[in-house]
Amino acid sequence: RITHFTAEQMHNYLAAVYAEYNPEDKFYAADILLFYSGLRRQEICALRWKDVDFKNNTLSVESAIGMGEKPYTKQPKTPLSKRKFPMIPQLALPLKERYNAINPLPNWFVCGDGEKYWNPGSFSNYFRAFVKRNDLRDAYDNLISPHMLRHNLGAVGINSNMDIASLSKMMG
């Protein structure tokens, strides 16, 4: 079963994000990116400010964080995973708030600590704790995971008659 969220569950997720975090928190940007972009957690951890174009309102996925004995920067999952797509206002505004709060350099990681990326394993641990604290569940009453938010974005795109080719490109 591919999961999805009800309108109330989507509202609860965003309410928890806005209640717990401020724009300067890397968690804030990560949770918003999960919800509105469909990026994989490894892509979120590798996203740099130079990949966020506020002037043209686009987001570029150029790399991911690979998991091995020691995490490392790598190409995204597949050749089609390297992509650029428009940011919706609900994504652009929170990213701009974080940008203004931390005044980063272009090479800094959006959800990292300056030039240090966020390890995807640590990201998963943080997310699991956030979900448990807020009892965030999907339509099948399962606690949500980062990848479930990716599925939800796809379902929302399809249900809102988004062009399939555009949705496919956005999700890589």
VOMI-804179 format. One record per atom (N, C-alpha, C, O): x, y, z; chain. Coordinates in pm, 1 decimal, decimal comma. Last residue first. Example, Ala and Ser with C-alpha at 12.3 -4.5 7.8 and 13.67 -1.06 7.14 Angstrom:
// residues 2
NODE         x         y         z  c
NODE    1285,0    -225,0     708,0  A
NODE    1367,0    -106,0     714,0  A
NODE    1290,0       3,0     787,0  A
NODE    1340,9     113,8     803,9  A
NODE    1319,0    -569,0     780,0  A
NODE    1230,0    -450,0     780,0  A
NODE    1320,0    -330,0     780,0  A
NODE    1423,6    -331,9     846,5  A
***
This chain:
// residues 172
NODE         x         y         z  c
NODE    1222,3    1332,5    -944,9  A
NODE    1345,0    1266,1    -987,4  A
NODE    1324,0    1120,0   -1015,7  A
NODE    1418,3    1050,1   -1052,7  A
NODE    1015,0    1494,6    -882,1  A
NODE    1049,6    1391,8    -785,2  A
NODE    1173,1    1312,0    -824,7  A
NODE    1223,0    1232,0    -745,5  A
NODE     999,1    1658,2   -1108,0  A
NODE    1019,4    1718,0    -975,6  A
NODE    1069,2    1615,3    -874,8  A
NODE    1155,2    1645,2    -791,9  A
NODE     939,2    1471,3   -1305,9  A
NODE    1067,7    1542,2   -1308,0  A
NODE    1099,7    1600,5   -1170,8  A
NODE    1213,2    1593,1   -1123,8  A
NODE     680,7    1395,1   -1223,4  A
NODE     786,9    1295,3   -1235,2  A
NODE     924,1    1362,0   -1232,3  A
NODE    1015,0    1314,6   -1164,1  A
NODE     547,2    1639,7   -1249,0  A
NODE     556,9    1574,4   -1118,5  A
NODE     670,2    1473,0   -1117,7  A
NODE     747,0    1466,0   -1021,8  A
NODE     567,1    1674,7   -1526,6  A
NODE     627,1    1772,9   -1434,3  A
NODE     646,8    1712,3   -1295,8  A
NODE     751,0    1731,5   -1233,1  A
NODE     423,2    1453,2   -1617,6  A
NODE     564,0    1470,5   -1658,1  A
NODE     635,0    1567,8   -1564,0  A
NODE     750,0    1545,2   -1526,2  A
NODE     167,1    1501,3   -1507,0  A
NODE     246,2    1384,4   -1464,3  A
NODE     394,0    1400,3   -1499,8  A
NODE     480,7    1364,4   -1420,2  A
NODE      42,6    1801,2   -1389,3  A
NODE      96,4    1734,5   -1506,5  A
NODE     192,3    1623,4   -1462,3  A
NODE     287,5    1649,0   -1388,6  A
NODE    -197,3    1765,0   -1133,6  A
NODE     -67,9    1815,7   -1176,9  A
NODE     -22,0    1734,4   -1297,2  A
NODE     -45,5    1613,8   -1305,0  A
NODE    -445,8    1707,2   -1018,5  A
NODE    -432,7    1712,5   -1164,4  A
NODE    -303,9    1778,8   -1212,0  A
NODE    -301,3    1841,4   -1318,0  A
NODE    -442,9    1655,4    -756,2  A
NODE    -471,9    1794,6    -792,5  A
NODE    -452,1    1818,4    -942,1  A
NODE    -442,7    1932,4    -987,5  A
NODE    -367,4    1389,8    -743,0  A
NODE    -506,2    1423,5    -708,7  A
NODE    -543,5    1567,5    -742,9  A
NODE    -661,6    1599,2    -757,1  A
NODE     -93,2    1416,5    -806,7  A
NODE    -184,0    1344,4    -896,7  A
NODE    -328,8    1384,8    -871,0  A
NODE    -404,2    1410,8    -964,7  A
NODE      -2,7    1561,4    -580,1  A
NODE      16,6    1611,8    -716,4  A
NODE     -79,1    1547,4    -814,6  A
NODE    -139,6    1616,1    -896,9  A
NODE     -69,9    1386,0    -373,5  A
NODE    -133,0    1518,0    -377,5  A
NODE    -120,6    1576,5    -518,2  A
NODE    -216,0    1634,6    -570,0  A
NODE     101,9    1172,4    -439,6  A
NODE     -43,7    1152,3    -437,5  A
NODE    -117,3    1285,5    -446,1  A
NODE    -216,5    1297,0    -518,1  A
NODE     353,0    1297,4    -409,4  A
NODE     312,7    1239,4    -537,4  A
NODE     162,3    1222,0    -546,4  A
NODE     101,7    1253,1    -648,9  A
NODE     341,7    1359,2    -137,4  A
NODE     351,4    1467,3    -235,4  A
NODE     310,3    1416,7    -374,0  A
NODE     240,3    1486,6    -447,3  A
NODE     334,3    1099,9     -30,9  A
NODE     220,1    1188,6     -14,1  A
NODE     223,9    1301,9    -116,1  A
NODE     121,3    1336,7    -174,5  A
NODE     589,6    1004,2     -92,4  A
NODE     471,5     939,7    -151,5  A
NODE     350,2    1032,3    -144,2  A
NODE     272,9    1042,0    -239,4  A
NODE     731,0    1179,7      76,6  A
NODE     758,0    1178,9     -67,5  A
NODE     638,7    1116,7    -141,8  A
NODE     592,9    1170,9    -242,4  A
NODE     641,2    1098,8     321,7  A
NODE     608,1    1234,2     277,9  A
NODE     633,3    1250,2     128,1  A
NODE     563,6    1326,4      61,1  A
NODE     755,5     848,4     338,3  A
NODE     609,9     857,5     325,5  A
NODE     567,4     996,6     278,9  A
NODE     469,6    1010,9     205,6  A
NODE    1020,8     907,1     385,1  A
NODE     984,4     860,4     251,6  A
NODE     832,6     863,0     230,5  A
NODE     786,2     878,2     117,5  A
NODE    1019,8     981,8     659,7  A
NODE    1051,2    1079,7     555,0  A
NODE    1004,6    1034,5     416,4  A
NODE     954,2    1115,7     338,7  A
NODE     720,7     834,9     803,4  A
NODE     864,9     835,5     779,6  A
NODE     894,1     941,9     674,3  A
NODE     802,3     987,6     606,2  A
NODE     461,3     818,2    1058,2  A
NODE     515,6     853,0     927,0  A
NODE     668,3     847,5     924,0  A
NODE     735,0     854,5    1027,3  A
NODE     294,5     546,1    1207,3  A
NODE     380,7     662,5    1226,0  A
NODE     449,8     691,4    1092,7  A
NODE     491,8     599,2    1022,8  A
NODE     -20,9     452,1    1065,6  A
NODE     120,7     422,7    1091,3  A
NODE     195,5     552,6    1117,5  A
NODE     164,8     656,1    1058,3  A
NODE    -284,5     482,0     985,9  A
NODE    -253,7     491,1    1128,2  A
NODE    -111,8     445,4    1162,6  A
NODE     -85,4     404,6    1275,7  A
NODE    -325,4     518,7     723,4  A
NODE    -338,0     380,8     770,8  A
NODE    -300,0     368,1     917,9  A
NODE    -284,9     257,2     969,1  A
NODE    -267,9     784,0     676,7  A
NODE    -407,8     742,7     664,9  A
NODE    -432,0     599,6     711,9  A
NODE    -546,4     561,9     737,7  A
NODE      -9,8     839,0     929,2  A
NODE     -65,1     844,3     794,3  A
NODE    -209,7     794,8     795,6  A
NODE    -266,5     767,5     901,3  A
NODE      72,4    1050,3    1213,8  A
NODE      38,2     923,5    1149,5  A
NODE     -17,7     946,0    1009,3  A
NODE     -65,4    1054,2     975,1  A
NODE     244,6    1172,0    1483,8  A
NODE     207,9    1200,4    1344,9  A
NODE     191,5    1070,1    1268,5  A
NODE     284,4     989,8    1259,4  A
NODE     299,1    1237,3    1759,8  A
NODE     207,7    1130,1    1719,0  A
NODE     152,8    1154,1    1578,0  A
NODE      31,6    1156,2    1556,2  A
NODE     498,0    1402,8    1839,6  A
NODE     375,8    1466,5    1790,3  A
NODE     270,2    1367,1    1744,0  A
NODE     164,4    1406,6    1694,8  A
NODE     698,3    1228,0    1914,7  A
NODE     658,4    1335,7    2006,6  A
NODE     522,9    1394,4    1969,2  A
NODE     443,4    1430,8    2055,8  A
NODE     722,9    1076,9    1677,6  A
NODE     670,0    1014,9    1800,7  A
NODE     620,4    1120,3    1898,8  A
NODE     514,0    1105,0    1959,0  A
NODE     832,6    1271,6    1504,6  A
NODE     705,5    1205,5    1471,8  A
NODE     642,9    1143,8    1596,9  A
NODE     522,6    1157,4    1619,2  A
NODE    1075,2    1329,5    1636,3  A
NODE     977,1    1435,5    1608,9  A
NODE     838,1    1375,9    1585,1  A
NODE     738,7    1424,3    1639,2  A
NODE    1201,3    1078,9    1622,6  A
NODE    1168,1    1137,3    1753,5  A
NODE    1062,2    1247,0    1738,6  A
NODE     970,0    1255,7    1819,8  A
NODE    1231,2    1053,5    1342,7  A
NODE    1155,4     952,4    1417,0  A
NODE    1111,8    1008,9    1553,5  A
NODE     997,6     988,6    1594,9  A
NODE    1401,4    1269,4    1291,6  A
NODE    1266,1    1268,3    1236,5  A
NODE    1177,0    1170,6    1312,5  A
NODE    1061,6    1201,2    1342,9  A
NODE    1638,4    1193,5    1422,8  A
NODE    1569,3    1315,4    1462,3  A
NODE    1423,1    1308,8    1417,4  A
NODE    1332,2    1338,8    1494,8  A
NODE    1696,2     963,2    1270,7  A
NODE    1674,4     953,6    1415,3  A
NODE    1598,1    1074,9    1467,1  A
NODE    1504,5    1061,1    1545,8  A
NODE    1733,3    1076,9    1014,6  A
NODE    1626,1     979,2    1037,3  A
NODE    1593,7     965,9    1185,4  A
NODE    1476,5     958,1    1222,5  A
NODE    1960,3    1237,9    1067,1  A
NODE    1835,2    1298,9    1020,3  A
NODE    1717,5    1204,3    1048,1  A
NODE    1614,1    1247,2    1099,4  A
NODE    2147,4    1043,4    1117,7  A
NODE    2107,2    1132,8    1227,0  A
NODE    1975,2    1201,6    1194,1  A
NODE    1890,0    1221,0    1280,8  A
NODE    2158,1     941,7     855,3  A
NODE    2120,5     854,5     966,9  A
NODE    2074,7     936,2    1087,1  A
NODE    1975,0     902,6    1151,1  A
NODE    2248,4    1164,1     702,2  A
NODE    2113,1    1111,2     682,7  A
NODE    2066,5    1016,2     794,0  A
NODE    1947,2    1011,0     823,8  A
NODE    2414,5    1431,1     860,5  A
NODE    2421,8    1289,0     830,3  A
NODE    2279,3    1232,8     815,0  A
NODE    2197,0    1251,1     904,7  A
NODE    2431,4    1741,9     723,6  A
NODE    2360,4    1663,3     823,2  A
NODE    2363,1    1518,4     778,1  A
NODE    2318,1    1487,1     667,9  A
NODE    2749,3    1899,1     645,5  A
NODE    2617,2    1845,8     613,4  A
NODE    2560,9    1766,1     730,7  A
NODE    2632,7    1728,4     823,3  A
NODE    2912,6    2194,7     709,4  A
NODE    2900,8    2054,7     751,9  A
NODE    2758,8    2006,0     724,7  A
NODE    2661,3    2063,2     773,5  A
NODE    2924,1    2462,3     667,6  A
NODE    2982,6    2376,4     564,0  A
NODE    2978,0    2228,8     599,9  A
NODE    3033,9    2146,1     527,9  A
NODE    2646,4    2514,7     864,4  A
NODE    2745,3    2581,3     780,8  A
NODE    2793,7    2489,3     670,0  A
NODE    2714,4    2443,3     587,8  A
NODE    2506,5    2246,3     930,3  A
NODE    2567,4    2346,4    1016,8  A
NODE    2680,4    2410,8     938,3  A
NODE    2795,3    2367,1     944,9  A
NODE    2219,4    2191,2     719,6  A
NODE    2338,6    2149,7     793,0  A
NODE    2382,6    2258,7     888,4  A
NODE    2307,1    2349,9     922,2  A
NODE    2030,4    2244,9     533,3  A
NODE    1989,5    2178,5     657,4  A
NODE    2108,6    2127,5     736,2  A
NODE    2097,5    2030,5     811,2  A
NODE    2184,7    2375,1     338,4  A
NODE    2056,7    2432,7     380,7  A
NODE    2014,0    2375,4     515,7  A
NODE    1966,8    2448,9     602,5  A
NODE    2532,9    2419,7     368,4  A
NODE    2421,1    2326,1     353,4  A
NODE    2293,8    2387,9     411,6  A
NODE    2295,5    2445,7     520,2  A
NODE    2719,4    2671,0     192,8  A
NODE    2666,5    2611,6     315,6  A
NODE    2550,4    2518,2     283,0  A
NODE    2479,9    2535,7     183,6  A
NODE    2792,0    2805,3     -33,5  A
NODE    2834,7    2666,1     -21,9  A
NODE    2783,7    2596,9     104,7  A
NODE    2803,3    2476,5     121,4  A
NODE    2698,7    3073,4      -0,7  A
NODE    2639,4    2984,9    -101,9  A
NODE    2673,3    2836,6     -85,4  A
NODE    2591,9    2750,9    -119,7  A
NODE    2652,4    3144,3     352,2  A
NODE    2733,5    3152,3     230,5  A
NODE    2675,3    3052,8     130,1  A
NODE    2609,1    2957,2     170,4  A
NODE    2354,2    3270,0     523,6  A
NODE    2456,0    3171,3     486,5  A
NODE    2541,3    3211,8     366,2  A
NODE    2505,8    3301,5     289,8  A
NODE    2180,3    3394,0     735,6  A
NODE    2269,5    3466,2     644,3  A
NODE    2384,6    3377,0     595,4  A
NODE    2500,8    3406,3     623,5  A
NODE    1985,1    3297,5     907,4  A
NODE    2123,1    3250,9     928,5  A
NODE    2226,1    3320,3     839,0  A
NODE    2346,2    3307,8     862,7  A
NODE    1744,9    3427,6     842,6  A
NODE    1778,0    3405,7     983,9  A
NODE    1924,4    3369,3    1004,3  A
NODE    1983,0    3405,2    1106,4  A
NODE    1732,6    3420,9     565,3  A
NODE    1744,4    3549,9     632,7  A
NODE    1785,6    3535,0     778,9  A
NODE    1854,5    3621,7     832,7  A
NODE    1701,6    3140,4     534,1  A
NODE    1814,3    3211,5     473,4  A
NODE    1838,2    3345,1     545,9  A
NODE    1951,3    3377,0     582,9  A
NODE    1456,0    3100,0     660,4  A
NODE    1577,9    3039,7     715,3  A
NODE    1700,5    3111,8     662,9  A
NODE    1793,0    3141,2     738,7  A
NODE    1291,6    3247,6     485,0  A
NODE    1297,8    3282,7     627,2  A
NODE    1424,4    3225,3     691,1  A
NODE    1492,3    3294,3     767,2  A
NODE    1330,8    3105,1     250,2  A
NODE    1376,4    3244,0     255,5  A
NODE    1387,2    3290,1     400,8  A
NODE    1480,1    3362,6     436,4  A
NODE    1202,7    2869,8     324,4  A
NODE    1346,1    2866,5     293,4  A
NODE    1404,5    3007,6     298,8  A
NODE    1516,1    3026,6     347,1  A
NODE     936,1    2960,9     358,3  A
NODE    1012,5    2911,6     474,2  A
NODE    1163,1    2903,9     447,6  A
NODE    1243,0    2928,8     538,0  A
NODE     891,2    3044,5      75,5  A
NODE     883,9    3136,8     189,8  A
NODE     958,5    3084,8     312,6  A
NODE    1039,3    3159,3     368,2  A
NODE     914,5    2812,1     -86,9  A
NODE    1006,9    2925,1    -101,7  A
NODE    1007,9    3015,7      21,2  A
NODE    1114,3    3058,8      65,7  A
NODE     698,3    2649,6     -10,9  A
NODE     835,5    2604,1      11,8  A
NODE     932,7    2721,6       9,4  A
NODE    1022,5    2730,3      93,1  A
NODE     475,7    2791,3     -81,6  A
NODE     477,2    2731,8      52,3  A
NODE     614,7    2676,0      87,9  A
NODE     644,4    2657,0     205,9  A
NODE     524,9    2855,6    -353,5  A
NODE     540,1    2958,4    -249,9  A
NODE     547,9    2901,3    -108,2  A
NODE     618,5    2956,0     -23,5  A
NODE     725,4    2597,4    -505,8  A
NODE     595,2    2655,7    -478,0  A
NODE     613,2    2757,9    -365,0  A
NODE     708,7    2747,0    -288,1  A
NODE     995,6    2614,5    -724,9  A
NODE     954,0    2606,1    -585,2  A
NODE     815,1    2667,1    -572,3  A
NODE     790,4    2776,7    -622,7  A
NODE    1057,4    2420,4   -1020,9  A
NODE    1006,6    2541,3    -954,4  A
NODE     970,3    2514,4    -808,7  A
NODE     921,2    2407,1    -773,7  A
NODE    1363,8    2225,3   -1048,1  A
NODE    1219,3    2242,3   -1058,9  A
NODE    1174,7    2368,0    -985,3  A
NODE    1245,5    2416,9    -897,3  A
NODE    1617,5    2021,2   -1172,9  A
NODE    1581,8    2156,0   -1129,6  A
NODE    1431,6    2169,6   -1148,4  A
NODE    1377,7    2130,4   -1251,9  A
NODE    1820,7    1727,3   -1097,4  A
NODE    1710,5    1800,6   -1157,4  A
NODE    1697,0    1941,4   -1102,1  A
NODE    1755,8    1976,4    -999,7  A
NODE    1910,5    1407,0   -1082,7  A
NODE    1973,9    1538,2   -1089,1  A
NODE    1876,7    1627,0   -1166,0  A
NODE    1852,6    1605,4   -1284,8  A
NODE    1763,2    1183,9   -1131,6  A
NODE    1748,3    1245,4    -999,9  A
NODE    1818,9    1379,9    -991,1  A
NODE    1790,0    1459,0    -901,3  A
NODE    1830,9    1071,0   -1366,5  A
NODE    1715,3    1160,7   -1368,8  A
NODE    1693,8    1230,6   -1234,6  A
NODE    1615,5    1325,1   -1225,2  A
NODE    2043,0     903,1   -1281,5  A
NODE    2071,4    1019,3   -1367,2  A
NODE    1954,4    1119,1   -1371,9  A
NODE    1977,4    1239,7   -1380,5  A
NODE    1971,5     840,3    -928,5  A
NODE    1973,8     799,6   -1069,2  A
NODE    2009,5     921,1   -1154,0  A
NODE    2006,6    1033,1   -1103,1  A
NODE    2050,8     961,9    -673,7  A
NODE    2021,7     818,8    -690,0  A
NODE    2030,7     768,5    -834,2  A
NODE    2091,5     664,4    -859,2  A
NODE    2313,8    1215,8    -718,3  A
NODE    2182,5    1165,2    -674,7  A
NODE    2160,3    1021,0    -718,5  A
NODE    2241,6     964,6    -791,8  A
NODE    2663,3    1167,8    -634,4  A
NODE    2558,9    1203,9    -730,0  A
NODE    2425,0    1154,3    -675,3  A
NODE    2422,0    1061,1    -594,9  A
NODE    2778,3    1246,4    -296,6  A
NODE    2776,3    1169,6    -420,8  A
NODE    2672,1    1227,2    -516,2  A
NODE    2602,0    1322,8    -483,1  A
NODE    2960,7    1273,7       5,1  A
NODE    2881,8    1341,3     -97,3  A
NODE    2892,4    1263,3    -226,6  A
NODE    3000,9    1218,6    -263,9  A
NODE    2930,8    1031,5     272,4  A
NODE    3008,4    1103,7     171,7  A
NODE    2913,1    1170,0      72,1  A
NODE    2798,6    1127,3      56,9  A
NODE    2964,6     862,1     592,5  A
NODE    2886,4     930,6     489,1  A
NODE    2975,8    1012,8     396,0  A
NODE    3083,2    1058,0     435,8  A
NODE    3144,8     564,4     633,3  A
NODE    3142,0     705,3     666,7  A
NODE    3061,0     775,4     557,2  A
NODE    3085,8     751,0     439,2  A
NODE    3058,0     326,9     539,0  A
NODE    3122,7     329,4     670,4  A
NODE    3122,6     470,5     725,0  A
NODE    3103,3     493,8     844,3  A
NODE    2782,8     493,0     388,9  A
NODE    2877,4     383,3     388,9  A
NODE    2933,3     373,0     528,7  A
NODE    2865,6     406,0     626,1  A
NODE    2559,6     675,9     210,0  A
NODE    2580,1     611,0     339,1  A
NODE    2672,9     492,3     320,5  A
NODE    2642,8     401,1     243,5  A
NODE    2578,5     995,8      51,0  A
NODE    2581,2     850,0      48,2  A
NODE    2610,5     794,7     186,0  A
NODE    2677,2     858,2     267,7  A
NODE    2385,3    1266,0      -8,7  A
NODE    2482,4    1214,7      87,8  A
NODE    2470,5    1063,1      86,5  A
NODE    2364,6    1008,3     117,4  A
NODE    2375,0    1415,3    -335,8  A
NODE    2312,0    1345,3    -223,3  A
NODE    2422,9    1304,5    -127,7  A
NODE    2540,8    1308,4    -162,9  A
NODE    2330,5    1684,3    -577,2  A
NODE    2405,1    1579,6    -507,2  A
NODE    2319,9    1517,7    -397,0  A
NODE    2208,4    1561,9    -369,4  A
NODE    2159,2    1858,6    -700,8  A
NODE    2286,8    1831,7    -766,3  A
NODE    2362,7    1716,0    -703,3  A
NODE    2449,2    1656,0    -767,2  A
NODE    1866,0    1993,9    -756,5  A
NODE    1919,1    1878,8    -684,3  A
NODE    2043,2    1835,0    -760,8  A
NODE    2033,9    1781,3    -871,2  A
NODE    1748,8    2322,5    -722,6  A
NODE    1828,3    2227,3    -800,0  A
NODE    1877,6    2115,9    -709,8  A
NODE    1925,5    2141,1    -599,3  A
NODE    1463,2    2519,2    -742,1  A
NODE    1543,6    2436,2    -653,3  A
NODE    1617,0    2335,7    -741,0  A
NODE    1555,2    2270,4    -825,0  A
NODE    1357,8    2855,9    -817,0  A
NODE    1382,0    2715,4    -849,4  A
NODE    1470,2    2650,0    -744,3  A
NODE    1541,3    2716,4    -668,8  A
NODE    1312,9    3136,6    -851,9  A
NODE    1220,5    3052,2    -776,2  A
NODE    1232,4    2904,6    -813,0  A
NODE    1132,5    2836,8    -837,1  A
NODE    1488,4    3312,7    -949,3  A
NODE    1411,4    3238,0   -1048,5  A
NODE    1312,8    3139,7    -985,5  A
NODE    1239,6    3069,4   -1055,1  A
NODE    1570,9    3411,0    -694,9  A
NODE    1539,8    3502,8    -805,2  A
NODE    1451,7    3434,5    -910,2  A
NODE    1352,2    3491,6    -954,8  A
NODE    1633,5    3194,7    -536,6  A
NODE    1516,0    3273,6    -501,0  A
NODE    1475,0    3367,7    -614,4  A
NODE    1357,1    3400,3    -628,3  A
NODE    1749,9    2895,9    -574,7  A
NODE    1751,3    3019,2    -653,9  A
NODE    1622,8    3097,2    -626,7  A
NODE    1518,0    3070,0    -685,3  A
NODE    1948,6    2676,4    -421,6  A
NODE    1820,4    2743,3    -400,7  A
NODE    1827,7    2879,1    -470,6  A
NODE    1903,7    2966,7    -429,2  A
NODE    2203,3    2591,7    -443,5  A
NODE    2102,8    2514,1    -516,9  A
NODE    1962,6    2575,2    -506,5  A
NODE    1869,7    2531,1    -574,2  A
NODE    2347,4    2739,9    -266,5  A
NODE    2366,7    2773,0    -408,3  A
NODE    2267,5    2697,0    -497,0  A
NODE    2249,0    2733,2    -613,2  A
NODE    2287,8    2611,4     -28,3  A
NODE    2217,9    2735,7     -59,7  A
NODE    2236,2    2776,6    -204,7  A
NODE    2148,7    2842,3    -261,1  A
NODE    2253,9    2254,6     -88,3  A
NODE    2330,0    2374,5     -50,1  A
NODE    2251,8    2498,9     -90,2  A
NODE    2162,0    2493,3    -174,2  A
NODE    2164,2    1931,5      10,3  A
NODE    2121,2    2056,1     -53,0  A
NODE    2199,5    2174,8       2,0  A
NODE    2209,9    2193,1     123,3  A
NODE    2213,1    1698,0     145,3  A
NODE    2318,6    1748,3      56,1  A
NODE    2284,7    1882,8      -7,1  A
NODE    2370,3    1942,4     -72,5  A
NODE    1981,2    1640,4     286,2  A
NODE    2105,0    1657,9     362,0  A
NODE    2217,0    1718,1     277,5  A
NODE    2306,7    1782,6     331,6  A
NODE    1806,6    1605,6      71,1  A
NODE    1786,8    1717,9     162,7  A
NODE    1915,7    1745,8     238,9  A
NODE    1955,1    1861,4     254,5  A
NODE    1907,8    1368,0     -31,9  A
NODE    1912,3    1489,0    -114,4  A
NODE    1895,1    1613,3     -27,7  A
NODE    1961,2    1714,7     -50,2  A
NODE    1852,7    1190,2     169,9  A
NODE    1992,6    1207,6     131,0  A
NODE    2010,7    1332,8      45,1  A
NODE    2116,1    1396,3      48,7  A
NODE    1570,4    1201,2     171,0  A
NODE    1645,7    1255,2     286,1  A
NODE    1792,5    1277,8     251,7  A
NODE    1852,0    1374,6     299,0  A
NODE    1437,4    1320,7    -141,9  A
NODE    1480,8    1211,2     -54,8  A
NODE    1563,6    1270,8      59,2  A
NODE    1620,5    1379,0      44,8  A
NODE    1179,0    1564,0    -197,6  A
NODE    1319,5    1522,8    -199,1  A
NODE    1341,5    1403,7    -106,1  A
NODE    1272,9    1388,4      -5,0  A
NODE     929,8    1674,0    -205,6  A
NODE     942,6    1534,9    -248,4  A
NODE    1086,3    1486,5    -254,0  A
NODE    1113,6    1379,8    -309,0  A
NODE     864,1    1933,2    -122,1  A
NODE     951,5    1915,1    -239,0  A
NODE     958,5    1771,7    -290,1  A
NODE     990,1    1750,1    -407,1  A
NODE     704,3    1965,7     109,7  A
NODE     669,0    2037,0     -12,4  A
NODE     755,0    2008,6    -135,2  A
NODE     721,8    2055,8    -244,0  A
NODE     804,5    1794,9     317,7  A
NODE     661,8    1807,0     290,8  A
NODE     630,7    1862,7     151,5  A
NODE     541,2    1812,9      83,2  A
NODE    1083,4    1821,8     318,7  A
NODE    1020,4    1689,3     309,1  A
NODE     875,4    1701,0     261,4  A
NODE     830,9    1625,4     175,1  A
NODE    1104,6    2100,0     357,3  A
NODE    1150,7    2038,5     232,3  A
NODE    1089,4    1900,3     213,2  A
NODE    1047,7    1865,8     102,6  A
NODE    1008,4    2116,1     619,0  A
NODE     935,5    2184,4     512,0  A
NODE     975,5    2125,8     376,7  A
NODE     890,0    2104,3     290,9  A
NODE    1206,0    1972,3     753,6  A
NODE    1066,9    1926,5     757,5  A
NODE     982,8    1990,1     647,9  A
NODE     895,7    1924,8     590,5  A
NODE    1434,9    2129,8     696,9  A
NODE    1428,0    1988,8     656,8  A
NODE    1283,9    1939,4     651,9  A
NODE    1244,3    1872,1     556,7  A
NODE    1376,5    2378,4     815,9  A
NODE    1394,6    2368,4     670,6  A
NODE    1379,8    2224,9     623,0  A
NODE    1318,4    2200,4     519,2  A
NODE    1358,6    2288,4    1088,2  A
NODE    1251,0    2363,4    1023,7  A
NODE    1260,0    2347,3     871,6  A
NODE    1163,1    2307,4     806,9  A
NODE    1608,8    2186,2    1142,1  A
NODE    1493,4    2096,7    1143,2  A
NODE    1374,7    2159,9    1069,3  A
NODE    1301,0    2092,1     997,7  A
NODE    1774,3    2402,0    1162,2  A
NODE    1786,7    2317,9    1042,1  A
NODE    1668,5    2221,8    1030,5  A
NODE    1632,6    2180,8     920,1  A
NODE    1640,4    2708,6    1275,1  A
NODE    1663,7    2566,5    1301,9  A
NODE    1674,0    2487,7    1171,4  A
NODE    1592,0    2504,9    1081,1  A
NODE    1557,9    2960,7    1201,3  A
NODE    1702,8    2937,4    1212,0  A
NODE    1738,2    2789,8    1237,4  A
NODE    1854,0    2751,0    1222,6  A
NODE    1272,9    2950,7    1207,9  A
NODE    1345,7    2947,3    1080,9  A
NODE    1495,8    2922,2    1092,0  A
NODE    1555,1    2867,0     999,3  A
NODE    1186,4    2720,3    1475,2  A
NODE    1199,4    2855,0    1421,5  A
NODE    1280,3    2847,7    1292,8  A
NODE    1349,7    2748,7    1269,8  A
NODE     963,0    2456,9    1582,4  A
NODE    1086,8    2511,1    1526,5  A
NODE    1073,4    2653,5    1477,7  A
NODE     964,8    2700,5    1443,8  A
NODE     714,9    2370,9    1685,5  A
NODE     840,5    2328,2    1748,3  A
NODE     963,9    2404,4    1703,5  A
NODE    1060,2    2415,4    1779,4  A
NODE     510,0    2481,1    1531,2  A
NODE     505,5    2496,1    1677,0  A
NODE     641,1    2466,3    1741,3  A
NODE     678,0    2529,4    1840,4  A
NODE     570,4    2409,5    1269,9  A
NODE     569,2    2551,8    1304,3  A
NODE     565,8    2574,8    1455,1  A
NODE     614,0    2677,7    1502,4  A
NODE     547,5    2126,2    1295,2  A
NODE     672,3    2189,6    1249,4  A
NODE     676,5    2334,5    1296,6  A
NODE     775,0    2377,6    1356,6  A
NODE     279,3    2098,8    1374,1  A
NODE     387,2    2052,3    1462,4  A
NODE     520,1    2116,8    1424,6  A
NODE     596,7    2157,4    1512,0  A
NODE     149,8    2198,3    1147,2  A
NODE     130,5    2265,6    1276,1  A
NODE     240,8    2226,0    1373,9  A
NODE     290,6    2310,3    1448,5  A
NODE     224,2    2005,0     957,3  A
NODE     274,5    2142,3     944,8  A
NODE     259,1    2219,1    1075,5  A
NODE     347,1    2297,4    1111,2  A
NODE      82,6    1782,2    1067,5  A
NODE     227,6    1778,2    1042,8  A
NODE     284,6    1920,4    1039,2  A
NODE     381,0    1951,6    1109,1  A
NODE    -183,7    1870,2    1067,3  A
NODE    -117,6    1836,4    1194,2  A
NODE      34,3    1835,1    1179,7  A
NODE     106,2    1881,3    1268,3  A
NODE    -230,6    1896,2     789,1  A
NODE    -237,0    2014,2     875,4  A
NODE    -162,7    1988,2    1007,2  A
NODE     -87,4    2073,7    1053,7  A
NODE    -213,2    1627,8     719,9  A
NODE    -117,6    1722,8     661,9  A
NODE    -113,7    1850,2     746,4  A
NODE      -6,6    1905,2     772,1  A
NODE    -430,9    1531,8     866,4  A
NODE    -296,7    1483,7     898,2  A
NODE    -189,1    1575,5     840,2  A
NODE     -86,0    1598,4     903,5  A
NODE    -642,2    1664,5     732,9  A
NODE    -617,3    1690,1     875,5  A
NODE    -475,8    1645,9     915,4  A
NODE    -408,5    1716,1     990,8  A
NODE    -628,3    1549,5     481,1  A
NODE    -605,1    1693,7     494,7  A
NODE    -573,4    1728,6     640,7  A
NODE    -487,6    1812,7     667,7  A
NODE    -447,0    1238,9     514,8  A
NODE    -570,8    1315,5     502,2  A
NODE    -534,3    1464,0     515,2  A
NODE    -423,2    1498,6     555,4  A
NODE    -183,9    1099,2     322,2  A
NODE    -231,8    1165,4     442,7  A
NODE    -364,7    1232,9     413,5  A
NODE    -390,7    1277,9     301,9  A
NODE     -71,6     775,5     215,9  A
NODE    -110,4     912,5     190,6  A
NODE    -159,7     969,9     323,4  A
NODE    -174,9     898,5     422,5  A
NODE     119,8     494,0      92,9  A
NODE      52,8     573,6     194,1  A
NODE      14,6     711,2     142,6  A
NODE      63,1     756,4      38,9  A
NODE      59,0     213,5     -91,6  A
NODE     126,9     343,3     -91,5  A
NODE      49,0     432,9       3,0  A
NODE     -73,0     445,2      -7,1  A
NODE      83,7    -119,2       0,0  A
NODE       0,0       0,0       0,0  A
NODE      87,3     124,3       0,0  A
NODE     178,2     138,0      81,9  A
***
